[in-house]
Each structure stands twice: as structure tokens, then as C-alpha cells.
């Protein structure tokens, strides 16, 4: 049931990305272009996600365990260190250049087109290459 629920949540997330047009790199680049023709719609999507997350965490916090798993899997590292900063910078630069981040990139690739597949291939190559880099 855990795999089925994960698939359904991923499908719902992908659907939300499509509806909000977050798989359209022009939307992301328009949001990042604060000195030009700024498009604030990504801000609305982020605010909606934040409200949904705040409500969701409040509901989940009263449970002793998840519905489809034996325990919650929350991050334990709270240190802001060099690898975190470098990774965030690389993520931000890639997001700005491509107009996609992993979730929307995979969703866009599932819908079709060469550019999203190139993005996903580059993302996977970066994940693989990270094994050989000491930060």
C-alpha cells in the first residue's frame, strides 16, 4: 500500500504542477525576471504550497505514525554546512538557466518534449557525478 500511496501522491503533485503551469520554463524565468516583465504566479503557487504544508504538518503531528508506513522519515541534519550551501547554489543556478527543477522537469518529461528529457538526463548525470566530488 505504501508504493500505491506514494504513486498517487506523486501523480497528484504532477497534476498540480501541470495545472499551475510550473512545468513551463517560461513561467519560472518570468518569475525570476524581476527587472523585466515579472510574472508573480509562481509566488502564488509557493504561498499555496506553504499554506497546504502548514495545515498538513499540523494534521500529521497529532498522529503517532503514518497511515501507510511504520514510522515518519524526517530529516535529522539541521546543520547549514558547505555542501548544503554549494548544493543550494547549484540548484538555484540550474533552476534559473533551465526554468525547471526536478519535480517539474520529470513531470514535463512525462508529458513529452526533447528539452525536459535533456534536463532530466543532465540532472541524473549530476546526481551520478556527485559521488566523485568531495565538497
C-alpha positions in Angstrom: 0.0 0.0 0.0 3.0 2.3 0.6 4.0 2.1 -3.0 0.5 2.7 -4.2 0.0 5.7 -1.9 3.4 7.1 -3.0 2.5 6.8 -6.6 -0.9 8.5 -6.1 0.7 11.4 -4.2 3.3 11.8 -6.9 0.6 11.7 -9.5 -1.4 14.4 -7.6 1.8 16.5 -7.3 2.5 16.2 -11.0 -1.1 17.1 -11.8 -0.7 20.2 -9.6 2.5 21.2 -11.5 0.7 20.9 -14.8 -2.4 22.9 -13.7 -0.2 25.6 -12.2 2.0 25.7 -15.3 5.1 25.1 -13.3 6.4 22.7 -16.0 6.6 25.7 -18.3 10.1 27.1 -18.1 8.9 30.5 -19.4 6.7 30.8 -16.2 9.7 30.3 -14.0 12.0 32.5 -16.0 9.3 35.2 -16.0 9.2 35.0 -12.2 12.9 35.3 -11.9 13.0 38.3 -14.2 12.2 40.9 -11.6 13.7 43.8 -13.6 11.7 43.0 -16.7 8.3 41.5 -17.4 7.8 40.0 -13.9 5.3 37.1 -13.6 4.1 36.7 -10.0 2.2 33.5 -10.5 5.0 31.3 -9.1 4.7 33.3 -5.8 1.0 32.4 -5.6 1.9 28.7 -6.2 4.6 28.9 -3.5 2.3 30.6 -1.0 -0.4 28.0 -1.7 2.2 25.2 -1.1 3.3 26.8 2.1 -0.3 27.1 3.5 -1.0 23.5 2.5 2.2 22.3 4.1 1.5 24.2 7.4 -2.0 22.6 7.6 -0.7 19.2 6.6 2.0 19.2 9.2 -0.5 20.2 11.9 -2.7 17.3 11.0 0.2 14.8 10.8 1.8 16.0 14.0 -1.1 14.5 16.1 -0.5 11.0 14.6 1.9 8.6 16.2 2.8 7.1 12.8 2.0 7.5 9.1 -1.0 5.6 7.7 1.0 3.6 5.2 4.3 3.2 7.0 5.7 2.2 10.4 7.4 5.5 11.2 7.9 9.1 9.9 11.0 9.7 7.9 12.0 13.2 8.8 15.4 14.8 8.2 17.7 14.8 11.2 20.5 17.0 9.9 19.9 20.7 11.0 23.4 22.0 10.2 23.9 24.6 7.5 27.2 23.5 6.1 29.3 23.9 3.0 27.8 21.0 1.0 24.3 22.4 1.7 25.2 25.9 0.5 27.0 24.6 -2.6 24.1 22.3 -3.5 21.6 25.1 -3.0 23.6 27.4 -5.2 23.9 24.7 -7.9 20.2 24.0 -7.7 19.4 27.8 -8.0 21.7 28.4 -10.9 20.3 25.3 -12.7 16.7 26.4 -12.0 17.4 29.9 -13.3 19.1 28.6 -16.5 16.7 25.8 -17.3 13.5 27.1 -15.8 12.9 23.7 -14.3 13.7 21.9 -11.1 13.5 18.1 -10.5 9.7 17.8 -9.9 8.5 19.9 -12.8 11.3 18.5 -15.0 10.3 14.9 -14.5 6.6 15.9 -15.0 7.4 17.8 -18.2 9.4 14.8 -19.5 6.5 12.5 -18.8 4.3 14.8 -20.9 6.8 14.9 -23.7 9.3 17.1 -25.5 13.1 17.0 -26.0 14.1 19.8 -23.6 12.6 18.2 -20.5 14.3 14.9 -21.3 17.6 16.7 -21.8 17.1 18.4 -18.4 16.3 15.0 -16.7 19.4 13.4 -18.3 21.6 16.3 -17.1 20.0 16.1 -13.6 20.7 12.3 -13.4 24.3 12.9 -14.7 24.8 15.5 -11.9 23.4 13.1 -9.3 25.8 10.4 -10.5 28.8 12.7 -10.8 28.3 13.9 -7.2 29.6 10.6 -6.0 33.1 11.6 -7.3 33.2 15.1 -5.9 34.5 16.0 -2.4 32.9 19.2 -1.2 
